[in-house]
């Protein structure tokens, strides 16, 4: 019934980065890991990127456990840096990593929707700035979906005031995160949450009204220069 939408791709993605810069819409923040999964095929993408700035601040390391030692990237065990025992990460430079991601996206049916969690205020911005740095852009017609804006009203309706990814997984899926604060792990968890919202919650149509869906797909920065905004009514979020 929605044959004009069947060719689109929904890609759940997440970034690990060097930190925050909210005052400048997170400009000058480097991506150090990209993870993504295709909702339709289950195909995944994962790359570690060596930051242009050449270092990872301690406060960021405490979130994702990635650090740099003598020009190599490592993933710490239990939050303690020990290059002799920690996992040595196979990484590429930022340009190579981002171009590899774009190549992977180009193999997906168009148009592409990049779906993240709390991504409208962070991941989407960081990705944009990093792509500008290497003079690249996303495929034409790409739009962004923030799954947190779908999940939040469901949690609010149950009396919860929190909606972090970990809390949403624990509350709605009734389990702990499998690989918290890894880009691919968080992307897969976001995909699982969206599937829950679509398949399990029978009140989603009432809670996710058309105006709310527009907010979920909102692009509040004119530099995205995206055309022909498409709402995924084929996902049964609303009729």
Residue frames relative to the residue before (quaternion, step in Angstrom):
aa qw qx qy qz dx dy dz
X 1.0000 0.0000 0.0000 0.0000 0.00 0.00 0.00
X 0.7358 0.2835 -0.1901 0.5849 3.55 1.26 -0.31
X 0.0389 0.8607 -0.5073 0.0209 3.57 0.87 0.95
X 0.6386 0.5374 -0.3440 0.4302 3.60 1.10 -0.58
X 0.7029 0.4425 -0.2657 0.4893 3.57 1.27 -0.20
X 0.5008 0.7107 -0.4130 0.2711 3.58 1.21 -0.32
X 0.6818 0.5106 -0.3010 0.4287 3.59 1.11 -0.52
X 0.5137 0.6658 -0.4240 0.3362 3.59 1.20 -0.19
X 0.3027 -0.7395 0.5743 0.1778 3.56 -1.26 0.47
X 0.1597 -0.7423 0.6415 0.1092 3.54 -1.09 0.79
X 0.0525 -0.8050 0.5900 -0.0335 3.54 -0.52 1.24
X 0.2113 -0.7594 0.6049 0.1129 3.56 -0.65 1.12
X 0.0299 0.8291 -0.5536 0.0722 3.56 -0.75 1.02
X 0.0612 -0.7727 0.6307 0.0375 3.53 -1.32 0.37
X 0.2269 -0.7654 0.5908 0.1170 3.54 -1.25 0.58
X 0.1463 -0.6863 0.6928 0.1661 3.50 -1.32 0.47
X 0.0986 -0.8421 0.5287 -0.0395 3.55 -0.86 0.99
X 0.6355 -0.5289 0.4087 0.3864 3.52 -1.39 -0.11
X 0.8097 -0.2762 0.1452 0.4969 3.63 1.14 0.06
X 0.5807 -0.5694 0.4719 0.3404 3.52 -1.27 -0.63
X 0.0661 0.7569 -0.6500 0.0157 3.52 -1.28 0.54
X 0.0473 -0.8717 0.4868 0.0315 3.60 0.71 1.09
X 0.6132 0.5812 -0.3519 0.4029 3.58 1.06 -0.64
X 0.7515 0.2946 -0.1638 0.5671 3.57 1.25 -0.52
X 0.5183 -0.6484 0.3953 0.3932 3.59 1.21 0.58
X 0.6486 -0.5826 0.2811 0.4011 3.54 1.04 0.99
X 0.2546 0.7460 -0.5550 0.2660 3.54 1.05 0.79
X 0.8116 0.2492 -0.2165 0.4821 3.58 -1.18 0.68
X 0.5012 0.5736 -0.4583 0.4580 3.56 1.20 0.59
X 0.2738 -0.7965 0.5223 0.1336 3.58 -0.72 1.06
X 0.4124 -0.6660 0.5652 0.2586 3.54 -1.12 0.75
X 0.0971 -0.8002 0.5882 0.0655 3.59 -0.91 0.85
X 0.7841 0.0607 -0.0941 0.6104 3.60 1.28 -0.09
X 0.0994 -0.7540 0.6472 0.0527 3.53 -1.09 0.85
X 0.0204 0.7762 -0.6300 0.0136 3.54 -1.00 0.88
X 0.0700 0.8034 -0.5862 0.0775 3.58 -0.95 0.82
X 0.0735 -0.7768 0.6242 0.0390 3.53 -1.25 0.58
X 0.3864 -0.7072 0.5466 0.2276 3.56 -1.03 0.85
X 0.4356 -0.7047 0.4953 0.2613 3.57 -0.76 1.03
X 0.6910 0.5066 -0.2876 0.4279 3.57 0.96 -0.82
X 0.8247 0.2654 -0.1055 0.4882 3.58 0.79 -1.01
X 0.4188 -0.7026 0.4737 0.3266 3.58 1.16 -0.51
X 0.4146 0.6983 -0.4772 0.3359 3.60 1.28 0.05
X 0.1839 -0.8057 0.5580 0.0755 3.57 -1.00 0.82
X 0.1567 -0.7395 0.6455 0.1090 3.51 -1.37 0.41
X 0.1242 0.7834 -0.6021 0.0911 3.57 -1.00 0.83
X 0.1113 0.7787 -0.6081 0.1071 3.55 -0.86 1.03
X 0.2653 -0.6956 0.6384 0.1952 3.52 -1.27 0.61
X 0.1637 -0.7958 0.5812 0.0461 3.56 -0.91 0.99
X 0.3704 -0.7064 0.5510 0.2453 3.56 -0.88 0.89
X 0.4284 -0.7435 0.4455 0.2555 3.61 -0.61 1.09
X 0.5615 -0.6107 0.4485 0.3325 3.54 -1.08 0.78
X 0.6517 0.5355 -0.3148 0.4353 3.57 1.03 -0.80
X 0.4430 -0.7480 0.4063 0.2814 3.58 1.25 -0.32
X 0.7776 0.2311 -0.1586 0.5628 3.59 1.22 0.06
X 0.2712 -0.7239 0.6091 0.1776 3.56 -1.33 0.34
X 0.4163 -0.7298 0.4778 0.2567 3.62 -0.49 1.12
X 0.6310 -0.5747 0.3767 0.3601 3.54 -1.15 0.69
X 0.6586 0.5153 -0.3277 0.4396 3.60 0.95 -0.82
X 0.6431 0.4908 -0.3271 0.4883 3.59 1.12 -0.54
X 0.6032 0.5551 -0.3435 0.4583 3.56 1.04 -0.77
X 0.6563 0.5281 -0.3161 0.4365 3.59 0.97 -0.82
X 0.6385 0.5127 -0.3272 0.4717 3.60 1.22 -0.39
X 0.8471 0.1811 -0.0554 0.4965 3.59 0.64 -1.10
X 0.4674 -0.7292 0.4126 0.2819 3.62 1.22 -0.14
X 0.5415 0.6087 -0.4100 0.4101 3.59 1.25 0.18
X 0.0739 0.8028 -0.5880 0.0649 3.58 -0.90 0.89
X 0.3861 -0.7021 0.5541 0.2257 3.55 -1.34 0.32
X 0.0547 0.7748 -0.6270 0.0588 3.54 -0.99 0.93
X 0.8474 -0.0952 0.0103 0.5222 3.55 -0.68 1.17
X 0.7553 -0.4396 0.2020 0.4422 3.54 0.87 1.06
X 0.6596 0.4548 -0.3087 0.5126 3.57 1.30 0.13
X 0.3627 -0.7154 0.5547 0.2212 3.56 -1.21 0.53
X 0.0804 -0.7964 0.5994 -0.0043 3.53 -1.01 0.94
X 0.2737 -0.7081 0.6218 0.1925 3.51 -1.34 0.42
X 0.3341 -0.7906 0.4856 0.1659 3.55 -0.45 1.26
X 0.3563 -0.6852 0.5913 0.2322 3.51 -1.28 0.54
X 0.8645 0.0379 -0.0442 0.4993 3.56 -0.90 0.95
X 0.6558 -0.5760 0.3105 0.3764 3.56 1.09 0.69
X 0.6309 0.4986 -0.3340 0.4917 3.60 1.25 0.28
X 0.3831 -0.7424 0.5060 0.2145 3.58 -0.76 1.06
X 0.1951 0.7468 -0.6143 0.1635 3.54 -0.83 1.08
X 0.2525 -0.8247 0.4860 0.1414 3.60 0.15 1.28
X 0.6231 0.5647 -0.3450 0.4169 3.61 1.11 -0.54
X 0.7799 0.3063 -0.1532 0.5239 3.56 1.19 -0.54
X 0.6137 0.5864 -0.3494 0.3967 3.58 1.15 -0.54
X 0.6034 -0.5730 0.4235 0.3581 3.53 -1.27 0.45
X 0.3120 -0.7244 0.5883 0.1782 3.56 -0.85 1.04
X 0.2683 -0.8044 0.5165 0.1189 3.56 -0.65 1.15
X 0.3786 -0.6911 0.5732 0.2245 3.53 -0.98 0.93
X 0.0476 0.8384 -0.5358 0.0876 3.58 -0.36 1.21
X 0.2332 -0.7276 0.6245 0.1618 3.53 -1.37 0.28
X 0.5989 -0.5294 0.4271 0.4226 3.57 -1.26 0.14
X 0.6965 -0.5104 0.3024 0.4037 3.57 -1.22 0.50
X 0.6542 0.5222 -0.3239 0.4409 3.60 0.89 -0.89
X 0.6683 0.4927 -0.3007 0.4693 3.57 0.88 -0.91
X 0.6746 0.5117 -0.2964 0.4418 3.57 0.92 -0.90
X 0.6889 0.4691 -0.2849 0.4734 3.57 0.88 -0.90
X 0.6516 0.4995 -0.3251 0.4692 3.59 0.97 -0.74
X 0.6063 0.5376 -0.3460 0.4730 3.57 1.12 -0.61
X 0.6371 0.5182 -0.3132 0.4769 3.58 1.04 -0.80
X 0.6561 0.5055 -0.3082 0.4680 3.58 0.93 -0.85
X 0.6297 0.5243 -0.3309 0.4680 3.58 1.03 -0.76
X 0.6390 0.5193 -0.3155 0.4716 3.57 0.99 -0.86
X 0.6608 0.5015 -0.3056 0.4674 3.59 0.94 -0.89
X 0.6452 0.5502 -0.3265 0.4176 3.59 0.99 -0.81
X 0.6452 0.5184 -0.3184 0.4622 3.58 1.21 -0.40
X 0.5863 0.5577 -0.3644 0.4608 3.58 1.32 -0.10
X 0.5771 -0.5852 0.4253 0.3790 3.61 -1.05 0.64
X 0.3608 -0.7307 0.5415 0.2064 3.57 -1.02 0.81
X 0.5719 -0.1711 -0.8002 -0.0569 1.53 -2.20 1.19
X 0.4086 -0.6983 0.5381 0.2363 3.55 -1.28 0.45
X 0.1312 -0.7380 0.6539 0.1024 3.54 -1.11 0.79
X 0.2119 -0.7479 0.6187 0.1139 3.55 -0.86 1.02
X 0.0759 -0.8189 0.5686 -0.0173 3.54 -0.51 1.24
X 0.0193 0.8036 -0.5929 0.0491 3.55 -0.77 1.06
X 0.4518 -0.6531 0.5231 0.3093 3.54 -1.30 -0.20
X 0.7950 -0.0332 -0.0813 0.6002 3.55 -0.49 1.28
X 0.3299 0.8122 -0.4280 0.2198 3.53 1.24 0.53
X 0.5618 0.6089 -0.4034 0.3884 3.61 1.10 -0.48
X 0.7559 0.3764 -0.2039 0.4954 3.57 1.05 -0.69
X 0.7953 0.2577 -0.1619 0.5243 3.60 1.20 -0.05
X 0.7838 0.3773 -0.2320 0.4353 3.60 0.11 -1.28
X 0.6574 0.5189 -0.3259 0.4385 3.59 0.87 -0.92
X 0.6638 0.5097 -0.2940 0.4616 3.57 1.02 -0.85
X 0.6606 0.5036 -0.3057 0.4653 3.57 0.91 -0.94
X 0.6427 0.5202 -0.3254 0.4588 3.58 0.93 -0.87
X 0.6411 0.5295 -0.3259 0.4499 3.58 0.91 -0.90
X 0.6947 0.4840 -0.2871 0.4480 3.59 0.75 -1.04
X 0.6614 0.5048 -0.3136 0.4576 3.59 0.96 -0.80
X 0.6409 0.5111 -0.3250 0.4715 3.58 1.04 -0.72
X 0.6180 0.5357 -0.3424 0.4624 3.58 1.02 -0.74
X 0.6134 0.5757 -0.3419 0.4188 3.57 1.03 -0.81
X 0.7652 0.3129 -0.1841 0.5317 3.60 1.01 -0.74
X 0.4778 -0.7056 0.4111 0.3239 3.58 1.30 0.37
X 0.5133 0.5970 -0.4441 0.4277 3.55 0.89 1.03
X 0.1439 -0.7775 0.6038 0.1009 3.56 -1.28 0.23
X 0.6003 -0.5596 0.4323 0.3736 3.53 -1.29 0.31
X 0.6670 -0.4897 0.3543 0.4356 3.60 -1.20 0.35
X 0.5941 -0.5770 0.4213 0.3696 3.57 -1.06 0.72
X 0.7932 0.3050 -0.2368 0.4708 3.55 -1.01 0.87
X 0.4349 0.6999 -0.4658 0.3224 3.60 1.25 -0.05
X 0.0425 -0.7748 0.6299 0.0336 3.55 -1.03 0.82
X 0.3885 -0.7294 0.5290 0.1929 3.54 -1.30 0.37
X 0.1142 -0.7669 0.6295 0.0500 3.54 -1.06 0.87
X 0.1873 -0.7608 0.6112 0.1118 3.58 -0.94 0.91
X 0.3182 -0.7892 0.4989 0.1642 3.57 -0.25 1.31
X 0.5579 0.6073 -0.3965 0.4035 3.60 1.11 -0.52
X 0.6670 0.5030 -0.3019 0.4593 3.58 1.11 -0.65
X 0.6007 0.4903 -0.3589 0.5195 3.57 1.30 -0.12
X 0.6928 0.4954 -0.2656 0.4517 3.57 0.97 -0.95
X 0.6225 0.6121 -0.3489 0.3407 3.58 0.89 -0.93
X 0.6973 0.4554 -0.3192 0.4523 3.69 0.75 -0.81
X 0.5930 0.5510 -0.3684 0.4571 3.58 1.16 -0.52
X 0.6737 0.4754 -0.2886 0.4867 3.58 0.94 -0.89
X 0.6362 0.5296 -0.3300 0.4538 3.58 0.99 -0.79
X 0.6480 0.5308 -0.3148 0.4463 3.57 1.01 -0.84
X 0.6893 0.4403 -0.2683 0.5089 3.58 1.22 -0.49
X 0.6237 -0.5955 0.3156 0.3959 3.56 1.29 0.25
X 0.5274 0.6377 -0.4096 0.3839 3.58 1.25 0.17
X 0.2797 -0.7649 0.5630 0.1403 3.54 -1.09 0.77
X 0.6538 0.4690 -0.3026 0.5109 3.57 1.29 0.02
X 0.0112 -0.8130 0.5821 0.0077 3.57 -1.15 0.53
X 0.2399 0.7658 -0.5576 0.2122 3.60 1.07 0.60
X 0.6614 -0.5168 0.3540 0.4126 3.57 -1.20 0.46
X 0.6717 0.5054 -0.3066 0.4465 3.58 0.85 -0.92
X 0.6636 0.4966 -0.3006 0.4719 3.57 0.97 -0.88
X 0.6498 0.5184 -0.3221 0.4531 3.59 0.96 -0.81
X 0.6396 0.5136 -0.3217 0.4729 3.58 0.98 -0.82
X 0.6793 0.4991 -0.2873 0.4548 3.55 0.89 -0.97
X 0.7292 0.4517 -0.2397 0.4547 3.58 0.91 -0.92
X 0.7757 0.3611 -0.1885 0.4821 3.59 0.78 -0.99
X 0.7622 0.3342 -0.1939 0.5194 3.59 0.95 -0.80
X 0.3290 -0.7997 0.4485 0.2260 3.55 1.40 -0.10
X 0.6468 0.4263 -0.3609 0.5193 3.53 0.86 1.05
X 0.5335 -0.5995 0.4787 0.3562 3.55 -1.30 0.15
X 0.6042 -0.5314 0.4301 0.4093 3.57 -1.23 0.33
X 0.4558 -0.7084 0.4750 0.2545 3.55 -0.99 0.86
X 0.8000 0.0036 0.0367 0.5989 3.59 0.92 -0.89
X 0.0867 -0.8503 0.5184 0.0285 3.55 0.57 1.20
X 0.8594 0.1192 -0.1235 0.4816 3.53 -1.15 0.85
X 0.5069 0.4717 -0.5186 0.5016 3.50 0.99 1.01
X 0.5684 -0.6467 0.3714 0.3474 3.57 -0.86 0.90
X 0.6908 0.4591 -0.2911 0.4767 3.59 0.83 -0.91
X 0.6354 0.5377 -0.3311 0.4445 3.58 0.98 -0.81
X 0.6864 0.4713 -0.2863 0.4741 3.58 0.89 -0.89
X 0.6132 0.5381 -0.3482 0.4617 3.59 1.08 -0.66
X 0.6712 0.4886 -0.2960 0.4724 3.58 0.94 -0.87
X 0.6338 0.5178 -0.3330 0.4683 3.59 1.05 -0.72
X 0.6330 0.5268 -0.3275 0.4632 3.58 1.04 -0.77
X 0.6194 0.5312 -0.3254 0.4778 3.56 1.07 -0.75
X 0.6534 0.5123 -0.3102 0.4630 3.59 0.93 -0.88
X 0.6390 0.5260 -0.3227 0.4591 3.59 1.01 -0.81
X 0.6645 0.5001 -0.3118 0.4594 3.57 0.90 -0.91
X 0.6347 0.5223 -0.3309 0.4634 3.57 0.98 -0.77
X 0.6134 0.5369 -0.3442 0.4658 3.57 1.04 -0.76
X 0.6673 0.5160 -0.3080 0.4400 3.56 0.85 -0.99
X 0.7155 0.4663 -0.2571 0.4523 3.56 0.97 -0.84
X 0.7963 0.3619 -0.1597 0.4576 3.56 0.91 -0.92
X 0.7781 0.3925 -0.1848 0.4542 3.57 0.99 -0.79
X 0.7294 0.4236 -0.2523 0.4743 3.57 0.95 -0.80
X 0.2811 -0.8150 0.4888 0.1336 3.54 -0.26 1.29
X 0.6771 0.4913 -0.2962 0.4609 3.59 1.22 -0.31
X 0.3625 0.7700 -0.4766 0.2205 3.57 1.25 0.06
X 0.6296 0.5451 -0.3573 0.4229 3.59 0.99 -0.70
X 0.6715 0.4817 -0.2986 0.4773 3.56 1.05 -0.69
X 0.7105 0.4677 -0.2611 0.4565 3.55 0.98 -0.84
X 0.7501 0.3256 -0.1907 0.5432 3.58 1.06 -0.73
X 0.0703 -0.8189 0.5696 -0.0081 3.55 0.25 1.29
X 0.7214 -0.4488 0.3002 0.4337 3.53 -1.28 0.29
X 0.6573 0.5063 -0.3262 0.4529 3.62 0.90 -0.83
X 0.6466 0.5082 -0.3284 0.4644 3.57 1.03 -0.72
X 0.6242 0.5356 -0.3435 0.4532 3.58 1.01 -0.73
X 0.6199 0.5345 -0.3483 0.4569 3.56 1.00 -0.76
X 0.6374 0.5098 -0.3231 0.4789 3.57 1.07 -0.70
X 0.6324 0.5436 -0.3341 0.4392 3.59 0.99 -0.79
X 0.7552 0.3460 -0.1877 0.5241 3.56 1.10 -0.73
X 0.3523 0.7876 -0.4569 0.2164 3.56 1.29 0.17
X 0.1342 -0.7324 0.6605 0.0960 3.53 -1.14 0.79
X 0.0794 -0.8565 0.5096 0.0222 3.58 -0.07 1.24
X 0.6486 0.4338 -0.3427 0.5232 3.59 1.21 0.43
X 0.4016 -0.7619 0.4497 0.2368 3.56 -0.48 1.16
X 0.5760 0.6085 -0.3971 0.3745 3.61 1.16 -0.32
X 0.4819 0.6427 -0.4691 0.3669 3.62 1.15 -0.05
X 0.1186 -0.8381 0.5222 0.1044 3.59 1.17 -0.66
X 0.3277 0.7480 -0.5049 0.2798 3.55 0.91 0.95
X 0.2107 -0.7917 0.5666 0.0885 3.54 -0.98 0.88
X 0.8368 0.2380 -0.1580 0.4671 3.53 -1.38 0.33
X 0.0236 -0.8294 0.5573 -0.0301 3.56 0.70 1.12
X 0.1229 -0.8061 0.5782 0.0266 3.55 -0.74 1.10
X 0.2202 -0.7551 0.6023 0.1363 3.57 -0.93 0.88
X 0.3962 -0.7545 0.4775 0.2138 3.55 -0.85 0.98
X 0.0100 -0.8135 0.5803 -0.0358 3.55 0.46 1.20
X 0.5536 0.6098 -0.3892 0.4125 3.60 1.23 -0.36
X 0.6248 0.5397 -0.3462 0.4456 3.60 1.23 -0.29
X 0.4863 -0.6975 0.4054 0.3357 3.56 1.37 0.17
X 0.3326 0.7199 -0.5393 0.2833 3.58 1.07 0.58
X 0.7658 -0.1199 0.0419 0.6305 3.55 1.14 -0.54
X 0.5398 -0.6349 0.4509 0.3197 3.51 -1.21 0.40
